Amino acid sequence: MFNRLRAYFRINQKYLPVIFFMCGFIWDTLTLGRIDRLYDRIILSTYMISLSTCLYLYNVADDGKWKETFFEKYEKYLPLAIQFFLGGLCSAYVIYFSRSVTLTKTLSFFIILVVLLFANELLKQRISNKYLQFSAYFFMNFTFFTFFIPVLIKQMSTFIFIVSGIISLTSTVLLIAFIYGVSPSTRKEISKSKTLGLIVGIYLMINAFYYFSLIPPVPLALETGLAAHQIEKVNGDYEITYQSEVWYKFWRKNDLTYIQIPDTNVYVFTSIFAPTALEKSVAHHWQWKNPQSGKWETADRIEYQITGGRDNGYRGFTFKSNIQEGQWKVDVITEEGHIIGLVRFDVVMGNTSDNLGLVTRTF
């Protein structure tokens, strides 16, 4: 049976990268759920450890390390294994990062992940480029630790991010140094200074993304964001009354024309997912776009504390009265200023006779 499987791989070799790519992504989509779940942590840790191991095994294979050993006949599959684990990690990050209602200005970092995810399909043709191997590995490694450590210690802050980056940088440099030391072929192919320069460059790039709030503050994720006309808490649940969009605008629940009835409040309701036992201060940053200057002006910033652990997110809301017409947005942000999500709406004045198309939903 194994011989038939090898024959199938040889015949369909050109399709294997696509197959492994799709398998990794489909598997993660079906199996990954909460980032703080033990299963998810085991899967991500297994991917990271396996990727590190395969990277070592592949790079020493050119030195004849596995000649006349049991592993020799399997070393040809190492590029596919590296691709599978890179694809698995990348798809997991895409799944987690895409959980927010909107990516707002963190879209650029998300695009990098998506590009890496799809570019991974072509990695087999480029896997011999050790600079590419180590650069992709470090990017995945850094992203892994920014996920894993806050979940593990149930804290997240700028200090924790810096610690995560240092751990990632150290572990990557140690792995590359070890491979460099035991593999003569690696020493011939790469320059230590160029490799270190690439790694440090990626390290500085990710830190710059964090400094300018271009990285979503995972493991936090905005599950729901709504501009509402009325909110009531009944038996521990929130009954939210909001305008429903027509069916073909289903994507605009957080980006709609809000009809404001005089002398009523405008509410913004959010549910924010956070890992179990993680406590964090977040804020609703209310902003109005001045039509004359074209700039967003802060109308209010209201903070509250969230506690993780609820599958559908920690629920909270803020509201404003005497709101003026125009474009509004409410950034849902951490105390460090990183954007978890965004709720947009255009306010127009109406009256009680208007058909608002209100619906009430329980959260």
C-alpha positions as CSV (number, residue, x, y, z in Angstrom):
1,M,0.0,0.0,0.0
2,F,2.8,2.4,0.8
3,N,4.5,1.7,-2.5
4,R,1.2,2.6,-4.3
5,L,1.0,5.8,-2.3
6,R,4.6,6.7,-3.3
7,A,3.8,6.0,-6.9
8,Y,0.7,8.2,-6.7
9,F,2.9,11.0,-5.3
10,R,5.4,10.7,-8.1
11,I,2.7,10.8,-10.8
12,N,0.9,13.8,-9.2
13,Q,4.0,15.6,-7.8
14,K,3.1,18.9,-9.4
15,Y,-0.3,19.0,-7.7
16,L,1.0,18.1,-4.2
17,P,1.8,21.7,-3.1
18,V,-1.8,22.7,-3.8
19,I,-3.2,19.5,-2.1
20,F,-1.1,20.0,1.0
21,F,-2.0,23.7,1.1
22,M,-5.7,22.9,0.9
23,C,-5.5,20.2,3.4
24,G,-3.8,22.4,6.0
25,F,-6.3,25.2,5.5
26,I,-9.4,23.0,5.5
27,W,-8.2,21.1,8.6
28,D,-7.7,24.3,10.5
29,T,-11.0,25.8,9.4
30,L,-12.9,22.7,10.6
31,T,-11.0,22.1,13.9
32,L,-9.8,25.4,15.3
33,G,-12.2,27.3,17.5
34,R,-11.1,29.2,20.6
35,I,-7.5,30.2,20.8
36,D,-7.4,29.5,24.5
37,R,-8.8,26.0,24.1
38,L,-6.4,23.2,25.0
39,Y,-6.9,21.5,21.7
40,D,-6.0,24.7,19.7
41,R,-2.9,25.3,21.8
42,I,-1.7,21.7,21.3
43,I,-2.3,21.9,17.5
44,L,-0.5,25.3,17.2
45,S,2.4,24.1,19.4
46,T,2.6,20.8,17.4
47,Y,2.8,22.8,14.1
48,M,5.5,25.1,15.5
49,I,7.6,22.2,16.9
50,S,7.1,20.1,13.7
51,L,8.1,23.1,11.5
52,S,11.3,23.7,13.5
53,T,12.2,20.0,13.3
54,C,11.5,19.7,9.6
55,L,13.5,22.8,8.9
56,Y,16.5,21.2,10.7
57,L,16.0,17.8,9.0
58,Y,15.7,19.4,5.5
59,N,18.8,21.6,5.9
60,V,21.1,18.8,7.0
61,A,19.8,16.4,4.3
62,D,22.1,18.1,1.7
63,D,25.1,17.0,3.8
64,G,24.1,13.4,3.5
65,K,23.1,13.2,7.1
66,W,20.3,10.7,6.3
67,K,22.3,8.5,3.8
68,E,22.0,4.8,4.6
69,T,19.5,5.4,7.3
70,F,15.8,4.6,7.7
71,F,14.9,8.2,7.1
72,E,16.7,8.5,3.7
73,K,13.6,7.4,1.7
74,Y,11.4,10.0,3.4
75,E,13.7,13.0,3.1
76,K,12.2,13.9,-0.3
77,Y,8.9,14.7,1.5
78,L,10.4,17.3,3.9
79,P,9.6,20.2,1.6
80,L,6.0,19.1,1.6
81,A,6.0,18.8,5.4
82,I,7.5,22.3,5.8
83,Q,4.8,23.6,3.4
84,F,2.0,21.8,5.3
85,F,3.1,23.2,8.7
86,L,3.7,26.7,7.4
87,G,0.3,26.6,5.7
88,G,-1.3,25.2,8.9
89,L,0.2,28.0,11.1
90,C,-0.6,30.7,8.5
91,S,-4.2,29.6,8.0
92,A,-4.7,29.4,11.8
93,Y,-3.5,33.0,12.1
94,V,-5.8,34.1,9.2
95,I,-8.7,32.4,11.0
96,Y,-8.0,34.1,14.3
97,F,-7.3,37.5,12.9
98,S,-10.4,37.5,10.7
99,R,-12.7,37.0,13.7
100,S,-13.1,40.8,14.3
101,V,-16.1,42.5,12.8
102,T,-13.8,44.8,10.8
103,L,-10.0,44.8,10.4
104,T,-9.9,48.6,10.0
105,K,-6.3,49.8,9.8
106,T,-4.9,46.4,10.8
107,L,-5.8,45.3,7.3
108,S,-2.2,45.6,6.1
109,F,-0.9,43.0,8.6
110,F,-3.8,40.7,7.7
111,I,-3.0,41.0,4.0
112,I,0.6,39.9,4.7
113,L,-0.8,36.8,6.4
114,V,-3.1,36.1,3.5
115,V,-0.4,36.6,0.9
116,L,1.9,34.3,2.9
117,L,-0.9,31.7,3.0
118,F,-1.4,31.7,-0.7
119,A,2.3,32.2,-1.6
120,N,3.0,29.0,0.4
121,E,1.4,27.1,-2.5
122,L,4.5,28.1,-4.5
123,L,7.0,27.4,-1.7
124,K,8.1,24.0,-3.0
125,Q,9.8,25.6,-6.0
126,R,11.6,28.1,-3.7
127,I,12.2,25.9,-0.6
128,S,15.9,25.5,-1.5
129,N,16.3,29.2,-0.8
130,K,17.5,29.2,2.8
131,Y,17.0,32.9,3.2
132,L,13.3,32.4,2.4
133,Q,13.0,29.4,4.7
134,F,14.4,31.2,7.7
135,S,12.5,34.5,7.0
136,A,9.2,32.7,6.7
137,Y,10.0,30.6,9.8
138,F,10.8,33.7,11.9
139,F,7.6,35.5,10.8
140,M,5.5,32.5,11.8
141,N,7.5,32.0,15.0
142,F,7.1,35.7,16.1
143,T,3.3,35.6,15.4
144,F,3.0,32.3,17.3
145,F,4.5,33.7,20.4
146,T,2.4,36.9,20.3
147,F,-0.6,34.5,20.3
148,F,0.6,31.9,22.7
149,I,2.2,33.8,25.6
150,P,-0.7,36.1,26.4
151,V,-3.1,33.1,26.4
152,L,-0.7,31.1,28.6
153,I,-0.1,33.7,31.2
154,K,-3.6,35.4,30.8
155,Q,-2.1,38.9,30.4
156,M,-1.5,41.1,27.5
157,S,0.3,44.4,27.3
158,T,3.1,46.1,25.4
159,F,5.6,44.5,27.8
160,I,4.3,41.1,27.1
161,F,4.5,41.8,23.3
162,I,8.2,42.8,23.7
163,V,8.9,39.7,25.7
164,S,7.2,37.5,23.1
165,G,9.3,39.1,20.4
166,I,12.6,38.6,22.3
167,I,11.7,34.9,22.9
168,S,10.9,34.5,19.2
169,L,14.1,36.2,18.1
170,T,16.3,34.3,20.4
171,S,14.8,30.9,19.6
172,T,15.0,31.6,15.8
173,V,18.6,32.7,16.0
174,L,19.6,29.7,18.1
175,L,18.0,27.3,15.6
176,I,19.7,29.0,12.6
177,A,23.0,29.0,14.4
178,F,22.7,25.3,15.3
179,I,21.8,24.4,11.6
180,Y,24.7,26.7,10.5
181,G,27.1,24.9,12.8
182,V,26.3,21.3,11.9
183,S,25.6,21.8,8.2
184,P,28.5,22.6,5.8
185,S,26.1,23.0,2.9
186,T,24.2,25.7,4.8
187,R,27.5,27.5,5.6
188,K,28.3,27.6,1.8
189,E,24.8,28.8,0.8
190,I,24.1,31.6,3.2
191,S,25.9,34.6,4.8
192,K,25.6,34.9,8.5
193,S,25.4,38.7,8.4
194,K,22.8,38.7,5.6
195,T,20.7,36.1,7.4
196,L,20.9,38.0,10.7
197,G,20.0,41.2,8.8
198,L,16.9,39.7,7.3
199,I,15.8,38.4,10.7
200,V,16.4,41.7,12.5
201,G,14.7,43.5,9.7
202,I,11.5,41.4,10.1
203,Y,11.7,41.8,13.9
204,L,11.9,45.6,13.5
205,M,9.0,45.6,10.9
206,I,6.7,43.6,13.2
207,N,7.5,45.9,16.1
208,A,6.8,48.9,13.9
209,F,3.5,47.4,13.0
210,Y,2.7,47.0,16.7
211,Y,3.9,50.6,17.5
212,F,1.6,52.1,14.9
213,S,-1.3,49.8,15.9
214,L,-1.3,47.9,12.6
215,I,-1.5,44.5,14.3
216,P,-4.9,43.3,15.6
217,P,-4.6,42.8,19.4
218,V,-5.1,39.0,19.2
219,P,-6.1,37.1,21.3
220,L,-8.8,39.7,21.7
221,A,-11.4,39.7,18.9
222,L,-14.6,41.7,18.3
223,E,-17.4,39.1,17.9
224,T,-20.3,41.6,17.5
225,G,-20.6,45.4,17.0
226,L,-23.9,47.1,16.6
227,A,-25.3,50.6,16.6
228,A,-28.6,50.2,18.4
229,H,-31.8,52.2,19.3
230,Q,-32.4,50.5,22.6
231,I,-30.6,48.1,25.0
232,E,-32.2,46.4,28.0
233,K,-30.6,43.8,30.3
234,V,-33.1,41.0,31.1
235,N,-32.2,38.0,33.3
236,G,-28.5,38.4,32.5
237,D,-29.1,38.7,28.7
238,Y,-29.0,41.9,26.6
239,E,-32.0,42.6,24.4
240,I,-30.7,44.8,21.5
241,T,-33.1,46.7,19.3
242,Y,-31.5,47.9,16.1
243,Q,-32.3,48.7,12.5
244,S,-32.2,45.8,10.2
245,E,-30.7,46.2,6.7
246,V,-32.3,44.7,3.6
247,W,-31.2,41.1,3.0
248,Y,-28.8,42.0,0.2
249,K,-26.8,44.3,2.5
250,F,-26.2,41.6,5.1
251,W,-22.6,42.7,5.5
252,R,-23.5,46.2,6.8
253,K,-24.7,45.4,10.3
254,N,-21.9,47.6,11.6
255,D,-22.0,50.2,8.8
256,L,-25.5,51.6,8.2
257,T,-27.6,54.7,7.9
258,Y,-28.9,55.3,11.5
259,I,-32.2,57.2,11.7
260,Q,-32.0,59.2,14.9
261,I,-35.3,60.0,16.7
262,P,-35.1,63.3,18.6
263,D,-34.5,63.0,22.4
264,T,-33.3,59.4,22.2
265,N,-29.9,57.9,22.9
266,V,-27.6,56.2,20.3
267,Y,-26.2,53.0,21.7
268,V,-23.2,51.0,20.6
269,F,-23.1,47.3,21.7
270,T,-20.1,45.1,21.4
271,S,-19.2,41.6,22.5
272,I,-15.4,41.0,22.7
273,F,-13.9,37.6,22.8
274,A,-11.0,37.2,25.3
275,P,-9.3,34.0,26.6
276,T,-10.5,32.6,29.9
277,A,-9.4,34.6,33.0
278,L,-7.9,37.4,30.9
279,E,-8.9,40.8,32.2
280,K,-8.4,43.9,30.1
281,S,-9.5,47.5,30.0
282,V,-11.1,48.5,26.7
283,A,-12.8,51.6,25.4
284,H,-15.4,52.9,22.9
285,H,-13.8,55.8,21.1
286,W,-16.7,57.8,19.6
287,Q,-15.7,60.0,16.7
288,W,-17.6,62.3,14.3
289,K,-16.3,63.3,10.9
290,N,-16.3,67.1,10.6
291,P,-17.7,67.8,7.1
292,Q,-15.9,71.1,6.8
293,S,-12.4,69.8,7.7
294,G,-12.9,66.2,6.6
295,K,-11.2,65.1,9.8
296,W,-12.4,62.7,12.5
297,E,-13.0,64.5,15.8
298,T,-13.2,62.8,19.2
299,A,-16.6,63.1,20.8
300,D,-16.1,60.8,23.7
301,R,-13.9,57.9,25.0
302,I,-15.7,55.6,27.4
303,E,-13.7,52.8,29.1
304,Y,-14.8,49.6,30.7
305,Q,-13.3,46.3,31.9
306,I,-13.8,43.0,30.2
307,T,-13.2,39.5,31.5
308,G,-12.5,36.6,29.2
309,G,-14.0,33.1,29.0
310,R,-17.4,33.5,27.4
311,D,-17.7,31.8,24.0
312,N,-19.7,34.7,22.4
313,G,-17.6,37.4,24.0
314,Y,-17.8,39.8,26.9
315,R,-20.8,42.1,26.3
316,G,-20.8,45.8,27.0
317,F,-22.3,49.0,25.6
318,T,-21.9,52.8,25.7
319,F,-24.3,55.5,24.5
320,K,-24.5,59.1,23.7
321,S,-27.4,61.6,23.6
322,N,-27.9,64.8,21.6
323,I,-25.9,63.3,18.8
324,Q,-25.5,65.4,15.6
325,E,-26.0,64.3,12.0
326,G,-23.2,63.0,9.9
327,Q,-20.6,60.2,9.7
328,W,-19.8,58.5,13.0
329,K,-17.5,55.7,14.0
330,V,-16.7,54.0,17.2
331,D,-13.3,52.4,17.5
332,V,-13.2,49.5,20.0
333,I,-9.7,49.8,21.4
334,T,-7.4,48.5,24.1
335,E,-5.8,50.8,26.7
336,E,-2.7,50.8,24.6
337,G,-4.7,52.2,21.7
338,H,-4.8,49.0,19.5
339,I,-8.0,48.6,17.5
340,I,-10.0,45.5,18.2
341,G,-12.8,46.5,15.8
342,L,-14.9,49.3,14.5
343,V,-18.6,50.2,14.3
344,R,-19.6,52.8,11.6
345,F,-22.9,54.5,11.0
346,D,-24.3,57.6,9.3
347,V,-26.7,59.6,11.5
348,V,-29.7,61.2,9.8
349,M,-32.5,62.9,11.8
350,G,-36.0,61.3,11.6
351,N,-39.3,61.2,13.5
352,T,-41.5,58.7,15.2
353,S,-43.5,58.1,12.1
354,D,-40.5,56.8,10.2
355,N,-40.5,53.1,9.5
356,L,-37.2,52.1,11.0
357,G,-37.4,48.4,10.4
358,L,-36.4,47.7,14.0
359,V,-35.6,44.1,15.1
360,T,-34.8,42.9,18.6
361,R,-32.2,40.3,19.3
362,T,-31.0,38.7,22.5
363,F,-27.2,38.4,23.2
